[in-house]
């Protein structure tokens, strides 16, 4: 499954809240990291949990944010 489908599946699971995730390059490949939305109003905005950002950054180079 490609990262785009993973992001779509993640968004479906998070409804009605806004899903958020990070796209990183790991070993030359695009990898999607689903993240926790810690916003006060997750149905209207997103804030990526800092630990999720660090976990993605520790594995590769962050190249995009999904929301």
CHARMM-style PDB file with segment names, atoms N, HN, CA, C and O in Angstrom:
ATOM      1  N   UNK     1       0.859  -1.185   0.000  1.00  0.00      PROA
ATOM      2  CA  UNK     1       0.000   0.000   0.000  1.00  0.00      PROA
ATOM      3  C   UNK     1       0.901   1.242   0.000  1.00  0.00      PROA
ATOM      4  O   UNK     1       1.880   1.308   0.743  1.00  0.00      PROA
ATOM      5  N   UNK     2       0.557   2.221  -0.841  1.00  0.00      PROA
ATOM      6  HN  UNK     2      -0.239   2.168  -1.445  1.00  0.00      PROA
ATOM      7  CA  UNK     2       1.368   3.435  -0.908  1.00  0.00      PROA
ATOM      8  C   UNK     2       0.995   4.403   0.222  1.00  0.00      PROA
ATOM      9  O   UNK     2      -0.018   4.228   0.899  1.00  0.00      PROA
ATOM     10  N   UNK     3       1.831   5.420   0.409  1.00  0.00      PROA
ATOM     11  HN  UNK     3       2.655   5.562  -0.140  1.00  0.00      PROA
ATOM     12  CA  UNK     3       1.601   6.343   1.528  1.00  0.00      PROA
ATOM     13  C   UNK     3       0.303   7.123   1.366  1.00  0.00      PROA
ATOM     14  O   UNK     3      -0.331   7.483   2.357  1.00  0.00      PROA
ATOM     15  N   UNK     4      -0.099   7.387   0.120  1.00  0.00      PROA
ATOM     16  HN  UNK     4       0.416   7.094  -0.686  1.00  0.00      PROA
ATOM     17  CA  UNK     4      -1.344   8.125  -0.093  1.00  0.00      PROA
ATOM     18  C   UNK     4      -2.547   7.349   0.429  1.00  0.00      PROA
ATOM     19  O   UNK     4      -3.427   7.919   1.074  1.00  0.00      PROA
ATOM     20  N   UNK     5      -2.584   6.057   0.152  1.00  0.00      PROA
ATOM     21  HN  UNK     5      -1.869   5.594  -0.371  1.00  0.00      PROA
ATOM     22  CA  UNK     5      -3.688   5.230   0.644  1.00  0.00      PROA
ATOM     23  C   UNK     5      -3.637   5.101   2.159  1.00  0.00      PROA
ATOM     24  O   UNK     5      -4.677   5.087   2.817  1.00  0.00      PROA
ATOM     25  N   UNK     6      -2.446   5.009   2.710  1.00  0.00      PROA
ATOM     26  HN  UNK     6      -1.601   5.021   2.175  1.00  0.00      PROA
ATOM     27  CA  UNK     6      -2.313   4.962   4.169  1.00  0.00      PROA
ATOM     28  C   UNK     6      -2.867   6.240   4.802  1.00  0.00      PROA
ATOM     29  O   UNK     6      -3.541   6.181   5.831  1.00  0.00      PROA
ATOM     30  N   UNK     7      -2.585   7.398   4.189  1.00  0.00      PROA
ATOM     31  HN  UNK     7      -2.038   7.446   3.354  1.00  0.00      PROA
ATOM     32  CA  UNK     7      -3.085   8.670   4.703  1.00  0.00      PROA
ATOM     33  C   UNK     7      -4.608   8.745   4.601  1.00  0.00      PROA
ATOM     34  O   UNK     7      -5.270   9.237   5.515  1.00  0.00      PROA
ATOM     35  N   UNK     8      -5.160   8.262   3.499  1.00  0.00      PROA
ATOM     36  HN  UNK     8      -4.623   7.862   2.756  1.00  0.00      PROA
ATOM     37  CA  UNK     8      -6.622   8.243   3.334  1.00  0.00      PROA
ATOM     38  C   UNK     8      -7.263   7.340   4.380  1.00  0.00      PROA
ATOM     39  O   UNK     8      -8.261   7.710   4.997  1.00  0.00      PROA
ATOM     40  N   UNK     9      -6.695   6.166   4.576  1.00  0.00      PROA
ATOM     41  HN  UNK     9      -5.884   5.865   4.075  1.00  0.00      PROA
ATOM     42  CA  UNK     9      -7.224   5.242   5.581  1.00  0.00      PROA
ATOM     43  C   UNK     9      -7.155   5.862   6.978  1.00  0.00      PROA
ATOM     44  O   UNK     9      -8.089   5.736   7.770  1.00  0.00      PROA
ATOM     45  N   UNK    10      -6.057   6.519   7.261  1.00  0.00      PROA
ATOM     46  HN  UNK    10      -5.299   6.621   6.618  1.00  0.00      PROA
ATOM     47  CA  UNK    10      -5.898   7.188   8.556  1.00  0.00      PROA
ATOM     48  C   UNK    10      -6.961   8.266   8.734  1.00  0.00      PROA
ATOM     49  O   UNK    10      -7.554   8.377   9.808  1.00  0.00      PROA
ATOM     50  N   UNK    11      -7.208   9.060   7.694  1.00  0.00      PROA
ATOM     51  HN  UNK    11      -6.727   8.970   6.822  1.00  0.00      PROA
ATOM     52  CA  UNK    11      -8.232  10.115   7.766  1.00  0.00      PROA
ATOM     53  C   UNK    11      -9.610   9.522   8.020  1.00  0.00      PROA
ATOM     54  O   UNK    11     -10.396  10.074   8.791  1.00  0.00      PROA
ATOM     55  N   UNK    12      -9.901   8.411   7.380  1.00  0.00      PROA
ATOM     56  HN  UNK    12      -9.263   7.963   6.754  1.00  0.00      PROA
ATOM     57  CA  UNK    12     -11.191   7.741   7.597  1.00  0.00      PROA
ATOM     58  C   UNK    12     -11.345   7.294   9.050  1.00  0.00      PROA
ATOM     59  O   UNK    12     -12.421   7.418   9.634  1.00  0.00      PROA
ATOM     60  N   UNK    13     -10.273   6.781   9.621  1.00  0.00      PROA
ATOM     61  HN  UNK    13      -9.399   6.681   9.146  1.00  0.00      PROA
ATOM     62  CA  UNK    13     -10.310   6.296  10.996  1.00  0.00      PROA
ATOM     63  C   UNK    13     -10.478   7.431  12.003  1.00  0.00      PROA
ATOM     64  O   UNK    13     -11.051   7.231  13.074  1.00  0.00      PROA
ATOM     65  N   UNK    14      -9.994   8.596  11.672  1.00  0.00      PROA
ATOM     66  HN  UNK    14      -9.529   8.759  10.802  1.00  0.00      PROA
ATOM     67  CA  UNK    14     -10.009   9.726  12.606  1.00  0.00      PROA
ATOM     68  C   UNK    14     -11.299  10.550  12.566  1.00  0.00      PROA
ATOM     69  O   UNK    14     -11.518  11.397  13.431  1.00  0.00      PROA
ATOM     70  N   UNK    15     -12.144  10.308  11.576  1.00  0.00      PROA
ATOM     71  HN  UNK    15     -11.966   9.619  10.873  1.00  0.00      PROA
ATOM     72  CA  UNK    15     -13.381  11.089  11.477  1.00  0.00      PROA
ATOM     73  C   UNK    15     -14.122  11.087  12.801  1.00  0.00      PROA
ATOM     74  O   UNK    15     -14.167  10.045  13.456  1.00  0.00      PROA
ATOM     75  N   UNK    16     -14.699  12.183  13.225  1.00  0.00      PROA
ATOM     76  HN  UNK    16     -14.663  13.030  12.693  1.00  0.00      PROA
ATOM     77  CA  UNK    16     -14.842  13.471  12.555  1.00  0.00      PROA
ATOM     78  C   UNK    16     -13.665  14.417  12.801  1.00  0.00      PROA
ATOM     79  O   UNK    16     -13.672  15.554  12.330  1.00  0.00      PROA
ATOM     80  N   UNK    17     -12.652  13.944  13.542  1.00  0.00      PROA
ATOM     81  HN  UNK    17     -12.647  13.020  13.925  1.00  0.00      PROA
ATOM     82  CA  UNK    17     -11.492  14.805  13.797  1.00  0.00      PROA
ATOM     83  C   UNK    17     -10.601  14.893  12.564  1.00  0.00      PROA
ATOM     84  O   UNK    17     -10.622  14.027  11.690  1.00  0.00      PROA
ATOM     85  N   UNK    18      -9.826  15.954  12.524  1.00  0.00      PROA
ATOM     86  HN  UNK    18      -9.809  16.658  13.234  1.00  0.00      PROA
ATOM     87  CA  UNK    18      -8.882  16.119  11.429  1.00  0.00      PROA
ATOM     88  C   UNK    18      -7.682  15.218  11.676  1.00  0.00      PROA
ATOM     89  O   UNK    18      -7.063  15.270  12.739  1.00  0.00      PROA
ATOM     90  N   UNK    19      -7.362  14.403  10.699  1.00  0.00      PROA
ATOM     91  HN  UNK    19      -7.865  14.361   9.836  1.00  0.00      PROA
ATOM     92  CA  UNK    19      -6.196  13.536  10.785  1.00  0.00      PROA
ATOM     93  C   UNK    19      -4.957  14.340  10.423  1.00  0.00      PROA
ATOM     94  O   UNK    19      -5.030  15.311   9.669  1.00  0.00      PROA
ATOM     95  N   UNK    20      -3.830  13.928  10.962  1.00  0.00      PROA
ATOM     96  HN  UNK    20      -3.771  13.140  11.574  1.00  0.00      PROA
ATOM     97  CA  UNK    20      -2.571  14.572  10.591  1.00  0.00      PROA
ATOM     98  C   UNK    20      -1.474  13.520  10.589  1.00  0.00      PROA
ATOM     99  O   UNK    20      -1.515  12.546  11.342  1.00  0.00      PROA
ATOM    100  N   UNK    21      -0.510  13.738   9.738  1.00  0.00      PROA
ATOM    101  HN  UNK    21      -0.477  14.529   9.126  1.00  0.00      PROA
ATOM    102  CA  UNK    21       0.591  12.802   9.627  1.00  0.00      PROA
ATOM    103  C   UNK    21       1.784  13.457   8.967  1.00  0.00      PROA
ATOM    104  O   UNK    21       1.721  14.597   8.506  1.00  0.00      PROA
ATOM    105  N   UNK    22       2.853  12.724   8.934  1.00  0.00      PROA
ATOM    106  HN  UNK    22       2.904  11.798   9.308  1.00  0.00      PROA
ATOM    107  CA  UNK    22       4.107  13.221   8.382  1.00  0.00      PROA
ATOM    108  C   UNK    22       4.556  12.279   7.268  1.00  0.00      PROA
ATOM    109  O   UNK    22       4.456  11.058   7.385  1.00  0.00      PROA
ATOM    110  N   UNK    23       5.047  12.868   6.201  1.00  0.00      PROA
ATOM    111  HN  UNK    23       5.129  13.860   6.106  1.00  0.00      PROA
ATOM    112  CA  UNK    23       5.660  12.112   5.117  1.00  0.00      PROA
ATOM    113  C   UNK    23       7.164  12.312   5.235  1.00  0.00      PROA
ATOM    114  O   UNK    23       7.650  13.442   5.285  1.00  0.00      PROA
ATOM    115  N   UNK    24       7.887  11.210   5.280  1.00  0.00      PROA
ATOM    116  HN  UNK    24       7.492  10.292   5.239  1.00  0.00      PROA
ATOM    117  CA  UNK    24       9.345  11.280   5.388  1.00  0.00      PROA
ATOM    118  C   UNK    24       9.978  10.332   4.378  1.00  0.00      PROA
ATOM    119  O   UNK    24       9.354   9.381   3.906  1.00  0.00      PROA
ATOM    120  N   UNK    25      11.224  10.620   4.065  1.00  0.00      PROA
ATOM    121  HN  UNK    25      11.731  11.392   4.449  1.00  0.00      PROA
ATOM    122  CA  UNK    25      12.014   9.730   3.225  1.00  0.00      PROA
ATOM    123  C   UNK    25      12.868   8.876   4.158  1.00  0.00      PROA
ATOM    124  O   UNK    25      13.698   9.389   4.909  1.00  0.00      PROA
ATOM    125  N   UNK    26      12.648   7.564   4.095  1.00  0.00      PROA
ATOM    126  HN  UNK    26      11.974   7.147   3.485  1.00  0.00      PROA
ATOM    127  CA  UNK    26      13.376   6.606   4.927  1.00  0.00      PROA
ATOM    128  C   UNK    26      14.040   5.602   3.992  1.00  0.00      PROA
ATOM    129  O   UNK    26      13.364   4.899   3.241  1.00  0.00      PROA
ATOM    130  N   UNK    27      15.349   5.540   4.043  1.00  0.00      PROA
ATOM    131  HN  UNK    27      15.899   6.110   4.653  1.00  0.00      PROA
ATOM    132  CA  UNK    27      16.100   4.622   3.171  1.00  0.00      PROA
ATOM    133  C   UNK    27      15.715   4.797   1.703  1.00  0.00      PROA
ATOM    134  O   UNK    27      15.608   3.822   0.960  1.00  0.00      PROA
ATOM    135  N   UNK    28      15.510   6.042   1.299  1.00  0.00      PROA
ATOM    136  HN  UNK    28      15.597   6.835   1.903  1.00  0.00      PROA
ATOM    137  CA  UNK    28      15.213   6.348  -0.097  1.00  0.00      PROA
ATOM    138  C   UNK    28      13.763   6.170  -0.500  1.00  0.00      PROA
ATOM    139  O   UNK    28      13.418   6.393  -1.661  1.00  0.00      PROA
ATOM    140  N   UNK    29      12.900   5.771   0.435  1.00  0.00      PROA
ATOM    141  HN  UNK    29      13.180   5.590   1.377  1.00  0.00      PROA
ATOM    142  CA  UNK    29      11.493   5.532   0.117  1.00  0.00      PROA
ATOM    143  C   UNK    29      10.592   6.466   0.924  1.00  0.00      PROA
ATOM    144  O   UNK    29      10.925   6.850   2.045  1.00  0.00      PROA
ATOM    145  N   UNK    30       9.441   6.826   0.337  1.00  0.00      PROA
ATOM    146  HN  UNK    30       9.171   6.514  -0.573  1.00  0.00      PROA
ATOM    147  CA  UNK    30       8.454   7.645   1.036  1.00  0.00      PROA
ATOM    148  C   UNK    30       7.738   6.777   2.079  1.00  0.00      PROA
ATOM    149  O   UNK    30       7.307   5.663   1.783  1.00  0.00      PROA
ATOM    150  N   UNK    31       7.619   7.302   3.292  1.00  0.00      PROA
ATOM    151  HN  UNK    31       7.969   8.207   3.532  1.00  0.00      PROA
ATOM    152  CA  UNK    31       6.930   6.573   4.366  1.00  0.00      PROA
ATOM    153  C   UNK    31       5.996   7.540   5.083  1.00  0.00      PROA
ATOM    154  O   UNK    31       6.372   8.665   5.413  1.00  0.00      PROA
ATOM    155  N   UNK    32       4.758   7.072   5.319  1.00  0.00      PROA
ATOM    156  HN  UNK    32       4.452   6.159   5.051  1.00  0.00      PROA
ATOM    157  CA  UNK    32       3.757   7.879   6.018  1.00  0.00      PROA
ATOM    158  C   UNK    32       3.755   7.514   7.494  1.00  0.00      PROA
ATOM    159  O   UNK    32       3.725   6.339   7.861  1.00  0.00      PROA
ATOM    160  N   UNK    33       3.788   8.538   8.330  1.00  0.00      PROA
ATOM    161  HN  UNK    33       3.813   9.492   8.032  1.00  0.00      PROA
ATOM    162  CA  UNK    33       3.727   8.375   9.780  1.00  0.00      PROA
ATOM    163  C   UNK    33       2.436   9.005  10.282  1.00  0.00      PROA
ATOM    164  O   UNK    33       2.342  10.231  10.336  1.00  0.00      PROA
ATOM    165  N   UNK    34       1.434   8.203  10.654  1.00  0.00      PROA
ATOM    166  HN  UNK    34       1.511   7.207  10.610  1.00  0.00      PROA
ATOM    167  CA  UNK    34       0.226   8.785  11.232  1.00  0.00      PROA
ATOM    168  C   UNK    34       0.583   9.420  12.569  1.00  0.00      PROA
ATOM    169  O   UNK    34       1.374   8.868  13.334  1.00  0.00      PROA
ATOM    170  N   UNK    35       0.006  10.570  12.844  1.00  0.00      PROA
ATOM    171  HN  UNK    35      -0.636  11.018  12.222  1.00  0.00      PROA
ATOM    172  CA  UNK    35       0.313  11.299  14.072  1.00  0.00      PROA
ATOM    173  C   UNK    35      -0.958  11.555  14.874  1.00  0.00      PROA
ATOM    174  O   UNK    35      -2.073  11.509  14.355  1.00  0.00      PROA
ATOM    175  N   UNK    36      -0.748  11.824  16.148  1.00  0.00      PROA
ATOM    176  HN  UNK    36       0.158  11.862  16.571  1.00  0.00      PROA
ATOM    177  CA  UNK    36      -1.861  12.172  17.025  1.00  0.00      PROA
ATOM    178  C   UNK    36      -2.143  13.668  16.893  1.00  0.00      PROA
ATOM    179  O   UNK    36      -1.231  14.494  16.897  1.00  0.00      PROA
ATOM    180  N   UNK    37      -3.420  13.990  16.776  1.00  0.00      PROA
ATOM    181  HN  UNK    37      -4.162  13.319  16.772  1.00  0.00      PROA
ATOM    182  CA  UNK    37      -3.860  15.383  16.714  1.00  0.00      PROA
ATOM    183  C   UNK    37      -4.190  15.816  18.138  1.00  0.00      PROA
ATOM    184  O   UNK    37      -5.155  15.334  18.732  1.00  0.00      PROA
ATOM    185  N   UNK    38      -3.387  16.729  18.683  1.00  0.00      PROA
ATOM    186  HN  UNK    38      -2.604  17.121  18.200  1.00  0.00      PROA
ATOM    187  CA  UNK    38      -3.585  17.164  20.069  1.00  0.00      PROA
ATOM    188  C   UNK    38      -4.214  18.559  20.147  1.00  0.00      PROA
ATOM    189  O   UNK    38      -4.142  19.214  21.187  1.00  0.00      PROA
ATOM    190  N   UNK    39      -4.820  19.006  19.070  1.00  0.00      PROA
ATOM    191  HN  UNK    39      -4.879  18.474  18.225  1.00  0.00      PROA
ATOM    192  CA  UNK    39      -5.469  20.326  19.059  1.00  0.00      PROA
ATOM    193  C   UNK    39      -6.629  20.354  20.053  1.00  0.00      PROA
ATOM    194  O   UNK    39      -7.274  19.337  20.306  1.00  0.00      PROA
ATOM    195  N   UNK    40      -6.880  21.537  20.609  1.00  0.00      PROA
ATOM    196  HN  UNK    40      -6.356  22.363  20.404  1.00  0.00      PROA
ATOM    197  CA  UNK    40      -8.014  21.712  21.519  1.00  0.00      PROA
ATOM    198  C   UNK    40      -9.339  21.466  20.813  1.00  0.00      PROA
ATOM    199  O   UNK    40     -10.295  20.998  21.430  1.00  0.00      PROA
ATOM    200  N   UNK    41      -9.399  21.777  19.534  1.00  0.00      PROA
ATOM    201  HN  UNK    41      -8.621  22.157  19.033  1.00  0.00      PROA
ATOM    202  CA  UNK    41     -10.596  21.557  18.727  1.00  0.00      PROA
ATOM    203  C   UNK    41     -10.218  20.708  17.507  1.00  0.00      PROA
ATOM    204  O   UNK    41     -10.110  21.235  16.400  1.00  0.00      PROA
ATOM    205  N   UNK    42     -10.018  19.409  17.701  1.00  0.00      PROA
ATOM    206  HN  UNK    42     -10.106  18.981  18.600  1.00  0.00      PROA
ATOM    207  CA  UNK    42      -9.517  18.568  16.612  1.00  0.00      PROA
ATOM    208  C   UNK    42     -10.468  18.406  15.433  1.00  0.00      PROA
ATOM    209  O   UNK    42     -10.062  17.913  14.381  1.00  0.00      PROA
ATOM    210  N   UNK    43     -11.725  18.811  15.590  1.00  0.00      PROA
ATOM    211  HN  UNK    43     -12.055  19.211  16.445  1.00  0.00      PROA
ATOM    212  CA  UNK    43     -12.627  18.751  14.441  1.00  0.00      PROA
ATOM    213  C   UNK    43     -12.422  19.942  13.517  1.00  0.00      PROA
ATOM    214  O   UNK    43     -12.920  19.938  12.391  1.00  0.00      PROA
ATOM    215  N   UNK    44     -11.687  20.976  13.976  1.00  0.00      PROA
ATOM    216  HN  UNK    44     -11.282  20.980  14.890  1.00  0.00      PROA
ATOM    217  CA  UNK    44     -11.509  22.196  13.191  1.00  0.00      PROA
ATOM    218  C   UNK    44     -10.052  22.532  12.884  1.00  0.00      PROA
ATOM    219  O   UNK    44      -9.781  23.361  12.016  1.00  0.00      PROA
ATOM    220  N   UNK    45      -9.120  21.903  13.581  1.00  0.00      PROA
ATOM    221  HN  UNK    45      -9.340  21.229  14.286  1.00  0.00      PROA
ATOM    222  CA  UNK    45      -7.705  22.228  13.367  1.00  0.00      PROA
ATOM    223  C   UNK    45      -6.857  21.028  13.748  1.00  0.00      PROA
ATOM    224  O   UNK    45      -7.365  20.022  14.242  1.00  0.00      PROA
ATOM    225  N   UNK    46      -5.554  21.148  13.511  1.00  0.00      PROA
ATOM    226  HN  UNK    46      -5.140  21.965  13.110  1.00  0.00      PROA
ATOM    227  CA  UNK    46      -4.661  20.064  13.902  1.00  0.00      PROA
ATOM    228  C   UNK    46      -3.387  20.621  14.522  1.00  0.00      PROA
ATOM    229  O   UNK    46      -2.900  21.689  14.154  1.00  0.00      PROA
ATOM    230  N   UNK    47      -2.873  19.863  15.469  1.00  0.00      PROA
ATOM    231  HN  UNK    47      -3.269  18.995  15.768  1.00  0.00      PROA
ATOM    232  CA  UNK    47      -1.561  20.099  16.065  1.00  0.00      PROA
ATOM    233  C   UNK    47      -0.931  18.719  16.218  1.00  0.00      PROA
ATOM    234  O   UNK    47      -1.463  17.854  16.915  1.00  0.00      PROA
ATOM    235  N   UNK    48       0.190  18.527  15.566  1.00  0.00      PROA
ATOM    236  HN  UNK    48       0.621  19.229  15.000  1.00  0.00      PROA
ATOM    237  CA  UNK    48       0.869  17.234  15.632  1.00  0.00      PROA
ATOM    238  C   UNK    48       1.555  17.090  16.985  1.00  0.00      PROA
ATOM    239  O   UNK    48       2.245  18.000  17.444  1.00  0.00      PROA
ATOM    240  N   UNK    49       1.356  15.942  17.612  1.00  0.00      PROA
ATOM    241  HN  UNK    49       0.795  15.203  17.239  1.00  0.00      PROA
ATOM    242  CA  UNK    49       2.013  15.664  18.886  1.00  0.00      PROA
ATOM    243  C   UNK    49       3.529  15.722  18.660  1.00  0.00      PROA
ATOM    244  O   UNK    49       4.030  15.091  17.729  1.00  0.00      PROA
ATOM    245  N   UNK    50       4.265  16.462  19.491  1.00  0.00      PROA
ATOM    246  HN  UNK    50       3.858  16.974  20.247  1.00  0.00      PROA
ATOM    247  CA  UNK    50       5.712  16.601  19.279  1.00  0.00      PROA
ATOM    248  C   UNK    50       6.455  15.262  19.273  1.00  0.00      PROA
ATOM    249  O   UNK    50       7.420  15.098  18.527  1.00  0.00      PROA
ATOM    250  N   UNK    51       6.021  14.310  20.090  1.00  0.00      PROA
ATOM    251  HN  UNK    51       5.237  14.442  20.696  1.00  0.00      PROA
ATOM    252  CA  UNK    51       6.690  13.002  20.105  1.00  0.00      PROA
ATOM    253  C   UNK    51       6.544  12.277  18.766  1.00  0.00      PROA
ATOM    254  O   UNK    51       7.448  11.557  18.342  1.00  0.00      PROA
ATOM    255  N   UNK    52       5.400  12.474  18.104  1.00  0.00      PROA
ATOM    256  HN  UNK    52       4.666  13.059  18.448  1.00  0.00      PROA
ATOM    257  CA  UNK    52       5.186  11.855  16.793  1.00  0.00      PROA
ATOM    258  C   UNK    52       6.113  12.468  15.745  1.00  0.00      PROA
ATOM    259  O   UNK    52       6.646  11.764  14.887  1.00  0.00      PROA
ATOM    260  N   UNK    53       6.299  13.793  15.824  1.00  0.00      PROA
ATOM    261  HN  UNK    53       5.866  14.365  16.520  1.00  0.00      PROA
ATOM    262  CA  UNK    53       7.207  14.476  14.890  1.00  0.00      PROA
ATOM    263  C   UNK    53       8.627  13.950  15.093  1.00  0.00      PROA
ATOM    264  O   UNK    53       9.317  13.620  14.128  1.00  0.00      PROA
ATOM    265  N   UNK    54       9.056  13.875  16.346  1.00  0.00      PROA
ATOM    266  HN  UNK    54       8.496  14.143  17.129  1.00  0.00      PROA
ATOM    267  CA  UNK    54      10.408  13.406  16.643  1.00  0.00      PROA
ATOM    268  C   UNK    54      10.600  11.968  16.164  1.00  0.00      PROA
ATOM    269  O   UNK    54      11.649  11.634  15.613  1.00  0.00      PROA
ATOM    270  N   UNK    55       9.604  11.125  16.369  1.00  0.00      PROA
ATOM    271  HN  UNK    55       8.752  11.396  16.817  1.00  0.00      PROA
ATOM    272  CA  UNK    55       9.708   9.723  15.940  1.00  0.00      PROA
ATOM    273  C   UNK    55       9.911   9.622  14.430  1.00  0.00      PROA
ATOM    274  O   UNK    55      10.721   8.823  13.959  1.00  0.00      PROA
ATOM    275  N   UNK    56       9.176  10.434  13.675  1.00  0.00      PROA
ATOM    276  HN  UNK    56       8.519  11.083  14.058  1.00  0.00      PROA
ATOM    277  CA  UNK    56       9.331  10.426  12.215  1.00  0.00      PROA
ATOM    278  C   UNK    56      10.701  10.981  11.821  1.00  0.00      PROA
ATOM    279  O   UNK    56      11.384  10.428  10.959  1.00  0.00      PROA
ATOM    280  N   UNK    57      11.089  12.073  12.462  1.00  0.00      PROA
ATOM    281  HN  UNK    57      10.535  12.522  13.163  1.00  0.00      PROA
ATOM    282  CA  UNK    57      12.361  12.717  12.142  1.00  0.00      PROA
ATOM    283  C   UNK    57      13.548  11.815  12.493  1.00  0.00      PROA
ATOM    284  O   UNK    57      14.574  11.849  11.815  1.00  0.00      PROA
ATOM    285  N   UNK    58      13.411  11.017  13.540  1.00  0.00      PROA
ATOM    286  HN  UNK    58      12.577  10.989  14.091  1.00  0.00      PROA
ATOM    287  CA  UNK    58      14.478  10.092  13.930  1.00  0.00      PROA
ATOM    288  C   UNK    58      14.693   8.990  12.898  1.00  0.00      PROA
ATOM    289  O   UNK    58      15.784   8.427  12.801  1.00  0.00      PROA
ATOM    290  N   UNK    59      13.647   8.683  12.125  1.00  0.00      PROA
ATOM    291  HN  UNK    59      12.761   9.140  12.203  1.00  0.00      PROA
ATOM    292  CA  UNK    59      13.755   7.603  11.142  1.00  0.00      PROA
ATOM    293  C   UNK    59      14.134   8.070   9.748  1.00  0.00      PROA
ATOM    294  O   UNK    59      14.633   7.282   8.944  1.00  0.00      PROA
ATOM    295  N   UNK    60      13.901   9.345   9.453  1.00  0.00      PROA
ATOM    296  HN  UNK    60      13.496   9.985  10.106  1.00  0.00      PROA
ATOM    297  CA  UNK    60      14.190   9.808   8.100  1.00  0.00      PROA
ATOM    298  C   UNK    60      14.125  11.317   7.999  1.00  0.00      PROA
ATOM    299  O   UNK    60      14.175  12.027   9.003  1.00  0.00      PROA
ATOM    300  N   UNK    61      14.013  11.794   6.778  1.00  0.00      PROA
ATOM    301  HN  UNK    61      13.972  11.217   5.962  1.00  0.00      PROA
ATOM    302  CA  UNK    61      13.951  13.221   6.488  1.00  0.00      PROA
ATOM    303  C   UNK    61      12.498  13.606   6.223  1.00  0.00      PROA
ATOM    304  O   UNK    61      11.871  13.106   5.289  1.00  0.00      PROA
ATOM    305  N   UNK    62      11.978  14.494   7.050  1.00  0.00      PROA
ATOM    306  HN  UNK    62      12.487  14.900   7.809  1.00  0.00      PROA
ATOM    307  CA  UNK    62      10.594  14.955   6.875  1.00  0.00      PROA
ATOM    308  C   UNK    62      10.511  15.793   5.604  1.00  0.00      PROA
ATOM    309  O   UNK    62      11.283  16.732   5.411  1.00  0.00      PROA
ATOM    310  N   UNK    63       9.553  15.435   4.736  1.00  0.00      PROA
ATOM    311  HN  UNK    63       8.926  14.672   4.893  1.00  0.00      PROA
ATOM    312  CA  UNK    63       9.377  16.165   3.481  1.00  0.00      PROA
ATOM    313  C   UNK    63       7.974  16.710   3.306  1.00  0.00      PROA
ATOM    314  O   UNK    63       7.714  17.454   2.360  1.00  0.00      PROA
ATOM    315  N   UNK    64       7.045  16.346   4.222  1.00  0.00      PROA
ATOM    316  HN  UNK    64       7.256  15.743   4.991  1.00  0.00      PROA
ATOM    317  CA  UNK    64       5.695  16.842   4.075  1.00  0.00      PROA
ATOM    318  C   UNK    64       4.849  16.571   5.298  1.00  0.00      PROA
ATOM    319  O   UNK    64       5.144  15.698   6.115  1.00  0.00      PROA
ATOM    320  N   UNK    65       3.768  17.365   5.395  1.00  0.00      PROA
ATOM    321  HN  UNK    65       3.529  18.074   4.732  1.00  0.00      PROA
ATOM    322  CA  UNK    65       2.795  17.203   6.468  1.00  0.00      PROA
ATOM    323  C   UNK    65       1.435  16.979   5.819  1.00  0.00      PROA
ATOM    324  O   UNK    65       1.060  17.680   4.879  1.00  0.00      PROA
ATOM    325  N   UNK    66       0.709  16.002   6.327  1.00  0.00      PROA
ATOM    326  HN  UNK    66       1.013  15.433   7.090  1.00  0.00      PROA
ATOM    327  CA  UNK    66      -0.618  15.666   5.834  1.00  0.00      PROA
ATOM    328  C   UNK    66      -1.636  16.104   6.868  1.00  0.00      PROA
ATOM    329  O   UNK    66      -1.463  15.874   8.064  1.00  0.00      PROA
ATOM    330  N   UNK    67      -2.707  16.742   6.394  1.00  0.00      PROA
ATOM    331  HN  UNK    67      -2.848  16.929   5.422  1.00  0.00      PROA
ATOM    332  CA  UNK    67      -3.831  17.054   7.285  1.00  0.00      PROA
ATOM    333  C   UNK    67      -5.069  17.250   6.459  1.00  0.00      PROA
ATOM    334  OT1 UNK    67      -6.138  17.522   7.005  1.00  0.00      PROA
TER     335      UNK     67
END
